[in-house]
Amino acid sequence: MTAASITPVVGLQAAFLEGSIVTQLGPGFLARFHSAALVHDSSRAFVAFDDNDEVAGFALGTVDVHRFNAYMKPRVLPSTIRALLSPTRIGLLGSLVRMVLEGEPQPPMPAELLLLVVHPRSRRCGIGRSLLVALESAFAREGIGQYRVAARSRLAVARAFYEALAFEHEQDRTVLGQPMVYLTKRVEGEREPSGTAERDKRQPGSGH
Protein backbone atom coordinates (compact mmCIF):
# COMPACT_ATOMS: atom_id res chain seq x y z
CA MET A 1 0.00 0.00 0.00
CA THR A 2 1.27 3.48 -0.87
CA ALA A 3 0.10 7.05 -0.24
CA ALA A 4 -1.59 7.00 -3.66
CA SER A 5 -3.90 4.24 -2.42
CA ILE A 6 -5.22 6.11 0.60
CA THR A 7 -8.10 7.90 -1.15
CA PRO A 8 -9.61 4.74 -2.71
CA VAL A 9 -8.97 2.81 0.51
CA VAL A 10 -10.87 5.46 2.49
CA GLY A 11 -13.74 5.30 0.02
CA LEU A 12 -13.86 1.53 0.27
CA GLN A 13 -13.87 1.51 4.05
CA ALA A 14 -16.45 4.31 4.34
CA ALA A 15 -18.80 2.51 1.96
CA PHE A 16 -18.49 -1.10 3.04
CA LEU A 17 -17.09 -1.58 6.57
CA GLU A 18 -20.26 -1.59 8.60
CA GLY A 19 -20.50 -1.14 12.34
CA SER A 20 -16.99 0.26 12.87
CA ILE A 21 -16.72 3.33 15.07
CA VAL A 22 -13.57 4.31 13.17
CA THR A 23 -15.58 4.31 9.94
CA GLN A 24 -18.35 6.35 11.54
CA LEU A 25 -15.90 9.16 12.26
CA GLY A 26 -15.98 9.95 8.55
CA PRO A 27 -13.68 10.23 5.52
CA GLY A 28 -11.57 13.06 6.95
CA PHE A 29 -10.69 11.02 9.99
CA LEU A 30 -10.08 7.90 7.89
CA ALA A 31 -7.67 9.75 5.62
CA ARG A 32 -5.63 10.89 8.62
CA PHE A 33 -5.80 7.43 10.20
CA HIS A 34 -4.48 5.63 7.12
CA SER A 35 -1.85 8.28 6.44
CA ALA A 36 -0.48 7.90 9.97
CA ALA A 37 -0.73 4.11 9.93
CA LEU A 38 1.10 3.87 6.64
CA VAL A 39 4.32 5.37 7.98
CA HIS A 40 4.52 3.54 11.31
CA ASP A 41 7.17 0.85 11.33
CA SER A 42 4.86 -1.75 12.91
CA SER A 43 2.26 -1.45 10.13
CA ARG A 44 1.91 -3.97 7.33
CA ALA A 45 -0.56 -2.66 4.73
CA PHE A 46 -1.61 -4.19 1.41
CA VAL A 47 -4.07 -3.38 -1.35
CA ALA A 48 -5.51 -5.57 -4.08
CA PHE A 49 -6.62 -4.41 -7.53
CA ASP A 50 -9.36 -5.71 -9.80
CA ASP A 51 -9.18 -6.23 -13.57
CA ASN A 52 -9.92 -2.54 -14.10
CA ASP A 53 -6.90 -1.55 -12.00
CA GLU A 54 -9.15 -0.20 -9.26
CA VAL A 55 -8.67 -0.92 -5.56
CA ALA A 56 -10.79 -3.96 -4.77
CA GLY A 57 -9.67 -4.56 -1.21
CA PHE A 58 -7.12 -3.80 1.45
CA ALA A 59 -5.67 -5.25 4.62
CA LEU A 60 -3.99 -3.45 7.49
CA GLY A 61 -2.08 -5.36 10.13
CA THR A 62 0.53 -4.66 12.75
CA VAL A 63 3.40 -6.62 14.26
CA ASP A 64 2.95 -4.76 17.57
CA VAL A 65 -0.58 -3.60 18.29
CA HIS A 66 0.29 -1.97 21.63
CA ARG A 67 3.01 0.18 20.07
CA PHE A 68 0.79 0.89 17.05
CA ASN A 69 -2.03 2.16 19.26
CA ALA A 70 0.32 4.30 21.34
CA TYR A 71 1.68 5.90 18.16
CA MET A 72 -1.71 6.45 16.53
CA LYS A 73 -3.72 7.95 19.36
CA PRO A 74 -2.02 11.37 19.58
CA ARG A 75 -1.72 11.62 15.79
CA VAL A 76 -5.41 11.10 15.09
CA LEU A 77 -6.67 13.09 18.10
CA PRO A 78 -7.12 16.41 16.20
CA SER A 79 -9.04 14.62 13.42
CA THR A 80 -11.13 12.83 16.05
CA ILE A 81 -12.07 16.13 17.70
CA ARG A 82 -12.98 17.70 14.35
CA ALA A 83 -15.14 14.70 13.50
CA LEU A 84 -16.94 14.86 16.86
CA LEU A 85 -17.78 18.53 16.35
CA SER A 86 -20.30 17.42 13.74
CA PRO A 87 -23.81 17.22 15.27
CA THR A 88 -24.30 13.85 13.59
CA ARG A 89 -21.22 12.35 15.32
CA ILE A 90 -21.21 13.90 18.79
CA GLY A 91 -23.02 10.78 20.02
CA LEU A 92 -19.88 8.75 19.30
CA LEU A 93 -17.99 10.48 22.14
CA GLY A 94 -19.28 8.09 24.79
CA SER A 95 -18.32 5.08 22.70
CA LEU A 96 -14.80 6.41 22.18
CA VAL A 97 -14.34 6.93 25.92
CA ARG A 98 -15.53 3.40 26.59
CA MET A 99 -13.16 2.05 23.93
CA VAL A 100 -10.19 3.66 25.69
CA LEU A 101 -11.25 2.36 29.10
CA GLU A 102 -11.92 -1.19 27.91
CA GLY A 103 -8.30 -1.72 26.93
CA GLU A 104 -6.83 -4.50 24.82
CA PRO A 105 -7.78 -8.20 24.91
CA GLN A 106 -5.78 -10.54 27.11
CA PRO A 107 -3.45 -12.33 26.99
CA PRO A 108 -1.36 -9.88 24.93
CA MET A 109 -0.70 -10.90 21.34
CA PRO A 110 1.43 -8.36 19.45
CA ALA A 111 0.48 -9.21 15.87
CA GLU A 112 -3.03 -8.35 14.75
CA LEU A 113 -5.13 -7.96 11.62
CA LEU A 114 -6.73 -4.56 12.18
CA LEU A 115 -8.76 -4.08 9.01
CA LEU A 116 -9.77 -6.24 6.05
CA VAL A 117 -12.21 -4.84 3.49
CA VAL A 118 -13.12 -6.20 0.05
CA HIS A 119 -15.50 -4.50 -2.37
CA PRO A 120 -18.74 -6.53 -2.66
CA ARG A 121 -18.33 -6.96 -6.42
CA SER A 122 -14.92 -8.55 -5.85
CA ARG A 123 -15.89 -10.96 -3.09
CA ARG A 124 -15.62 -14.71 -3.62
CA CYS A 125 -12.80 -14.06 -6.09
CA GLY A 126 -9.94 -14.93 -3.74
CA ILE A 127 -8.98 -11.33 -2.97
CA GLY A 128 -9.50 -11.57 0.76
CA ARG A 129 -7.47 -14.76 0.86
CA SER A 130 -4.72 -13.16 -1.25
CA LEU A 131 -4.50 -10.18 1.09
CA LEU A 132 -4.14 -12.47 4.09
CA VAL A 133 -1.45 -14.51 2.35
CA ALA A 134 0.49 -11.28 1.77
CA LEU A 135 0.05 -10.20 5.39
CA GLU A 136 0.99 -13.60 6.79
CA SER A 137 4.09 -13.72 4.59
CA ALA A 138 5.16 -10.38 6.08
CA PHE A 139 4.53 -11.77 9.57
CA ALA A 140 6.47 -14.94 8.79
CA ARG A 141 9.51 -12.97 7.61
CA GLU A 142 9.65 -11.39 11.07
CA GLY A 143 9.30 -14.64 12.97
CA ILE A 144 5.70 -14.06 14.09
CA GLY A 145 4.00 -17.36 14.83
CA GLN A 146 0.42 -16.27 15.56
CA TYR A 147 -1.89 -13.29 15.16
CA ARG A 148 -5.35 -12.16 16.21
CA VAL A 149 -8.41 -10.66 14.55
CA ALA A 150 -11.67 -9.37 16.02
CA ALA A 151 -15.09 -9.52 14.34
CA ARG A 152 -18.57 -8.58 15.44
CA SER A 153 -20.34 -11.72 16.60
CA ARG A 154 -23.41 -10.96 14.49
CA LEU A 155 -21.38 -10.91 11.27
CA ALA A 156 -21.68 -14.62 10.56
CA VAL A 157 -20.28 -14.29 7.03
CA ALA A 158 -17.08 -12.65 8.29
CA ARG A 159 -16.62 -15.30 10.97
CA ALA A 160 -17.20 -18.08 8.45
CA PHE A 161 -14.61 -16.53 6.13
CA TYR A 162 -11.96 -16.52 8.85
CA GLU A 163 -12.79 -20.01 10.07
CA ALA A 164 -12.52 -21.34 6.50
CA LEU A 165 -8.95 -19.98 6.48
CA ALA A 166 -7.97 -21.87 9.66
CA PHE A 167 -8.64 -19.15 12.23
CA GLU A 168 -9.65 -20.59 15.60
CA HIS A 169 -11.96 -19.16 18.22
CA GLU A 170 -10.04 -17.59 21.09
CA GLN A 171 -12.52 -15.63 23.20
CA ASP A 172 -15.68 -13.54 23.27
CA ARG A 173 -15.72 -10.00 24.65
CA THR A 174 -18.15 -7.12 24.85
CA VAL A 175 -16.68 -4.06 23.15
CA LEU A 176 -18.62 -0.77 23.08
CA GLY A 177 -21.63 -2.71 24.28
CA GLN A 178 -21.48 -5.07 21.30
CA PRO A 179 -20.50 -8.76 21.41
CA MET A 180 -17.22 -9.43 19.64
CA VAL A 181 -15.49 -12.68 18.78
CA TYR A 182 -11.70 -12.89 18.76
CA LEU A 183 -10.00 -15.45 16.56
CA THR A 184 -6.36 -16.40 16.16
CA LYS A 185 -4.33 -18.08 13.45
CA ARG A 186 -0.92 -19.70 13.38
CA VAL A 187 1.44 -18.30 10.77
CA GLU A 188 3.09 -20.74 8.39
CA GLY A 189 6.25 -20.10 6.39
CA GLU A 190 6.45 -17.30 3.87
CA ARG A 191 4.15 -17.78 0.87
CA GLU A 192 3.92 -16.02 -2.47
CA PRO A 193 0.77 -13.85 -2.91
CA SER A 194 -1.38 -14.70 -5.92
CA GLY A 195 -0.59 -11.40 -7.67
CA THR A 196 -3.62 -9.33 -6.70
CA ALA A 197 -2.15 -8.04 -3.45
CA GLU A 198 0.45 -5.29 -3.67
CA ARG A 199 3.49 -5.11 -1.40
CA ASP A 200 3.27 -3.09 1.79
CA LYS A 201 4.17 0.53 2.40
CA ARG A 202 7.91 -0.10 2.57
CA GLN A 203 8.00 -0.38 -1.23
CA PRO A 204 6.62 3.02 -2.19
CA GLY A 205 7.64 2.55 -5.79
CA SER A 206 5.54 -0.57 -6.34
CA GLY A 207 2.48 1.44 -7.49
CA HIS A 208 0.21 -0.90 -9.39
N, C-alpha and C positions, 0 to 999 in steps of 0.2 A: 504494500500500500504506500502511496506517495501523497504529497500535498495536493496534487492535481485530482486525486480521487475523493477528497473530503466532501466537496459539494454533492456529487451523486450519492455518496455514502450517507450523508445527512438526509437527503431526500428519501432514500430507501428506508432508513430507520424511522423517520417521521411518518411515513406512509404505512409501514407494515409491521412495526414492532409494537404490538398492542400491550397495554397494561403496565408499561415501564414508566416509572416516575421520571427517569432521565429523559425519556422521549417527550413526556408531557411538558417539560420545561421549554420546549420549542426549538425551532431551527437555529436561532442565534446561540442558544446555549450549546446545542449539539455541535455546531461548528467549532466553538471554543474547546469543547470537550475532546473532540477528535484531533484537533490541532495540537493540544497539549499532550494527549496520549501518544501521538505519533512520534514525538521526539524523546520520550522517556526511555531510558535504556532497558527497562524491564518489559516493555511492550513488544508484542509480536503480532503484527497486523497484516492481513491479507485481503485481497479483493479477487473476485472472479468475474470474467466477462462473458457475455453471451455471443452468439454468432454475428450480432450487429455491432460488436465492439462496445457495448454499453455495460455498465456495472450491473451484474446480476445478483451479486451477493458479497458479503464481507464477513470476516471473523476478526475479533480482537481478543487476544489473550495476554497474560502476563506471567512471567516466571517468578514474580514476587508480589503478590497481591497487597500485602501490608505496606510495602515500600511504594507501590503504585498509588495506593489510596492516599498515603501521606503526601506524595508529590502533587497529586491532582487537586486535592481539596482547596488549598489556597489559590491555585491558578484558575479554578472555575468559580470561585466565590463571587467576583464582581458580576459575571454573567448570570449566576444564580440569583443574585439580588435584583438585577435588571429584569429577569424573567418573572420574579415574584411580584414586581411592581404592577404587572398587568392584572386588572380586576378578575380576569378569567383564571389566573393561576395562583392568586393569593391563598387559596384553600390548600395548596400543596405544602405550605410552610410547616404545618403540623406533622405531615408525613415525613418531611426532610429531617425534622428534629428527632422523630422517632427512629429514623434510619441511622442517625449518628449514635443514638443511645443504645440501639440494639447490638451494635458491634458485629464482629465477624464470626462465622461459624467455627465451632471447635470439633475436633482438634485442629490446630493450624495446618494448612496445606498451601504452600507458597504458590504453586502453579494453578492458574484458573482460566477457564474460558469465560470471558466477560460478556461478549456479545456475538451472536451468530444470526444473521438475517439473510434470507434469500427471497428474491422477488417471486411472487406467486406464479408468474408465467414460466419461471425457470425451475420450479420445484419438481421433484421426481426425475431430475436429469443428472443426478450425481454431483451437483455443485456443492451442496452442503457437505457431502462426504469428502470431496476434493479439498475443500477449505480446511476440514479437520485433519486430513492427511498432511497438508502443508504445515499446520500449526503443530501437530504432533512430531513431525520431522524436526522442526525448530526446537521443540522441547527435548527430543532425543539427543540432538547435538550438544545439549548443555547438561546431559546426564540426569534429566528429570524423569522419574519413574512413574509418576502418577499425577493426575490433575483433577480438578473439581469443576462442576457446572451446576448452576441453580436454574430451576424452571418452575413456573407457577403450576401448582398441583392440578388445576382445572384444565391445563393445556395438554390434553391426552395425546394429541398428535406429536407435540414436541417431545414428550416423554418417550413415546413409542420410537421416535426417530433415534434418540440417544440410546435406548436399550437395544435397538437393532444393530448399533455400532459398538456393542460390548460395554456400554456404561452400566454400572451397577449401583443400585440404591444404597445410599449412605445414611441419610437421616431426613426427617421432616422438621421444618421449623415454621413459625409464624413470623412473617416479615411485613411490616406496615399493615398489620391486621389481616394479611392474606396468607393462606397456607402455601408453603413452598416445599418442593422436593429437591434435595441435593443428591447428585450422582457423581461417581468418580470413575475414572478409567485408567488402567495401566498403560504406559507408553511403551511401545515396541521399538525396535531399531529404526533408524532413519529410513523413510520411504520416499519414492519419487512421486510428486503430485501429478495428476493426470494431464495437466497442461492448462486447465481453466483458472487455476489459482496463481496469482502473481506473488512474487517474492515480497518479503516484508519491507518495512520502512528503511532498513539499512542498505537497500540498493535503490537509491533515489533515481537512478538512471534507467530502471527497468521499464518504466512507462507501461505500454501495453504489450 
